[in-house]
Amino acid sequence: MADLSIIVSEIETKLRKLIEEKNHLAMDNKRLAEENEALDKENLALRRSAAELQDKINKSTIVNALDNEGEVEEGRKLIRELVREIDRCVSILNSKE
């Protein structure tokens, strides 16, 4: 009978440890999920910022190219390239629908 009591006591101890570990892992999982969400938001903000900066660069390049009469053809090429890029983006957006 004493052996049975010892076995039950050991099982209870192991069960408590398992429950404690499960709770610890659940807290870690929640923390990591929150951290992942924050990083996703930061990533999105950085992508938007990069897109805005690229847009400013493109506009500046167009303005600079059109300011010099000798570089009008370069400006036209850049505009054609941007129009092709816009067309690609539109086609990608249409394909997702």
C-alpha positions in Angstrom: 0.0 0.0 0.0 2.9 2.3 0.7 4.3 1.7 -2.8 1.0 2.7 -4.3 1.0 5.9 -2.2 4.6 6.7 -3.4 3.6 6.0 -7.1 0.6 8.3 -6.8 2.7 11.0 -5.2 5.3 10.8 -8.0 2.5 11.0 -10.6 1.1 14.1 -8.9 4.5 15.7 -8.8 5.1 15.0 -12.5 1.7 16.2 -13.4 2.2 19.5 -11.6 5.5 20.0 -13.4 3.8 19.3 -16.7 1.0 21.8 -16.0 3.6 24.4 -14.9 5.6 23.8 -18.1 2.4 24.0 -20.2 1.5 27.3 -18.6 5.0 28.6 -19.2 4.9 27.6 -22.8 1.5 29.2 -23.3 2.8 32.5 -21.9 5.9 32.3 -24.2 3.6 31.6 -27.1 1.4 34.6 -26.4 4.5 36.8 -26.0 6.0 35.6 -29.3 2.6 36.1 -31.1 2.5 39.7 -29.8 6.1 40.3 -30.9 5.4 38.8 -34.3 2.4 41.1 -34.7 4.4 44.1 -33.8 7.2 43.1 -36.2 4.6 42.6 -39.0 3.2 46.1 -38.3 6.8 47.6 -38.4 7.5 45.7 -41.6 4.4 47.1 -43.3 5.3 50.6 -42.2 8.8 50.2 -43.5 7.5 48.9 -46.8 5.2 51.9 -47.2 8.0 54.2 -46.3 10.2 52.6 -48.9 7.5 52.9 -51.5 7.0 56.5 -50.7 10.7 57.2 -50.9 11.0 55.3 -54.2 8.1 57.4 -55.6 9.9 60.6 -54.5 13.0 59.4 -56.3 11.1 58.6 -59.4 9.4 62.0 -59.4 12.7 63.8 -58.8 14.4 61.8 -61.7 11.5 62.8 -64.0 11.7 66.4 -63.1 15.5 66.4 -63.5 15.3 64.6 -66.8 12.7 67.0 -68.2 14.6 70.1 -67.0 17.4 69.4 -69.4 16.2 69.6 -73.0 19.0 67.4 -74.1 17.7 64.6 -71.8 14.1 64.7 -73.0 14.4 61.3 -74.5 15.7 59.9 -71.3 12.7 61.3 -69.5 10.4 59.7 -72.1 12.1 56.4 -71.6 11.7 56.7 -67.8 8.0 57.6 -68.2 7.4 54.6 -70.5 9.1 52.4 -68.0 7.0 53.7 -65.2 3.8 53.2 -67.2 4.9 49.6 -67.9 5.4 49.1 -64.2 2.0 50.5 -63.4 0.5 48.2 -66.0 2.2 45.2 -64.4 0.9 46.3 -61.0 -2.6 46.6 -62.3 -2.5 43.2 -64.0 -1.2 41.7 -60.7 -4.1 43.3 -58.8 -6.6 42.1 -61.4 -5.2 38.6 -61.2 -5.7 38.4 -57.4 -9.4 39.2 -57.8 
